[in-house]
């Protein structure tokens, strides 16, 4: 009888703990432009075509290519690259998931790493950021669209 009582109490306690666990999916808000993690690229519509051209002083034309919006489990991700003479000189992430504190925390750490790795690799062959797998996958999808629009590998 004592064993049965202990088993019943343990089962009820486990069920209470399981059902009281809160996830972050219920309070997610729509994604907004990046302000702190990366500079914002002004674009009118997400398209994998050049979004603007300006001349860099003496070094050739500078063009910005905006990748398509990648829809992820936690929200949309969009990448924009600036190319000068066939080389990526700047990477921005105008849209990323930041609907709650945890998203902001993860992406504030992950987006600078992803942009620096992109600048170093000059392509989409970069490592996934641990703890930000969903954002990284969306980032890579949008980055590849921007690279394709720029006719880079």
N, C-alpha and C positions, 0 to 999 in steps of 0.2 A: 504494500500500500504506500509506503514511503517513497519507493522508487517511482511509482506512477505519479504521485503528487509532484515530485521534483521534475519529472519529464514534462508534465502539463504546464507547470510554472515556467520552465525554460522555453517551451514552445510559444506560450503567450507573450513572454518578454521579447523573444526574437521577432515575432509578428508586429508587436507595437513599435519596436525599433525600425523595422523594415518599412512600415507604412508612414512613419513620421519623418523619414529622410526626405529632404527637400532638394530638388534639382534646379538647375539654372534655366531650364527650358521654358518654364511658365512665365517668367517676367522679362523675356527678351524683347527689346524694342527694335525698331528698324535701324539699320546701319546708317551712320552719318559720316561726313567727310573727316579725314584725319586732320588733327590740329597739332597734337604734341609729338606723335611718333614720327611723322614724315610730313614734308610740305605738301600743300594741296595744289593740284594741277587744275586750272580752270578749264573745264570742258563743257560743251553744250549737250553732247550725246555720246554715250559709250559706243565707240566704233573702233575697229582695228585699223583705221586709216590715220594718216597724219592729222593731228589736231591743230597744228600751227607751224609756221616756219619763221625763223628770224635769223639774221646773219650774225655770226660770231665774229668778233673783230680779228680779221686777218687769218682766221683758221678754217674758213669754209662755212657752209650753211649748217645751222642747227635746226633739227626737226624733232618734234615731240610726237610719239606714237602712243596712242591709248589702246590698251588691250580691252577685249570684251569683258563684260561683268560676269564673273564666275559665281554661280549660286552654290553656296555651301550649306551644310547642316546648321551653322550658326549665323549665317547671313552672307550678303554679297561681298566679293573682293574684286578690286579692279587695280590694275597696275598701269602706269604711264612711264615710258622711257624717253630720254632725250638722247639723240644720236648726232654726233659731229664726226664727219669724215669716216663713217662706218664703225665708229666706236661709241659704246654706251658711256655717256658722261654723267648722267643723272637718272635716278629712279625715284618715282614717287608712288604712293599708294593713296589715291584720293578717296577710296571707299574700302572699308573693312568692317568686320563685326565688332561693335562696341556697345551693344544693347544693355550690358550690365557691368558691374565692377570687375567681375572675373574676366570677361572678354577684354576690357580695357587693360587689365593687368597683364594678361597673356600677350596681347598684341603690342603693348608698349615695349615689351622685351623682344618679341619675335620679329617685328617689322624692320627695325634697324639692322638686325643680323641678316635678314633676307636681302635687304637692299645692298648692304656691303658685299655680301657674297655674289650678288648679281654683277656688281661693278668689277669685282675681282675676276670672276669667271667669264664675263662678257657673253654669257648665254644662259640657258635655263638648266644647265647641269649643276645644280646646287643641292646641298644636303637639306633634309627636312629638319626643322627646328623642333627639338624635343619638347613635348607639352603643347605644341601648336600645330599639330599635324593637319587638322582640318583647314586652318588658315593657310598653311604652307601649300597644301594641295590646290586651293583656290588661287593663291598667289602665282603658283607655277603655271596654271591653266591660262590665267590672264596675261602673264608675262610671255608665254609662248605665242599668244595671239598678237601681242605688240611686236615681238621679234619677227613674226611672219609678215606683219604689215611693213616693217622696216627692211624686209628682205635680208635679215641676219639669221645665223644659225641658232 
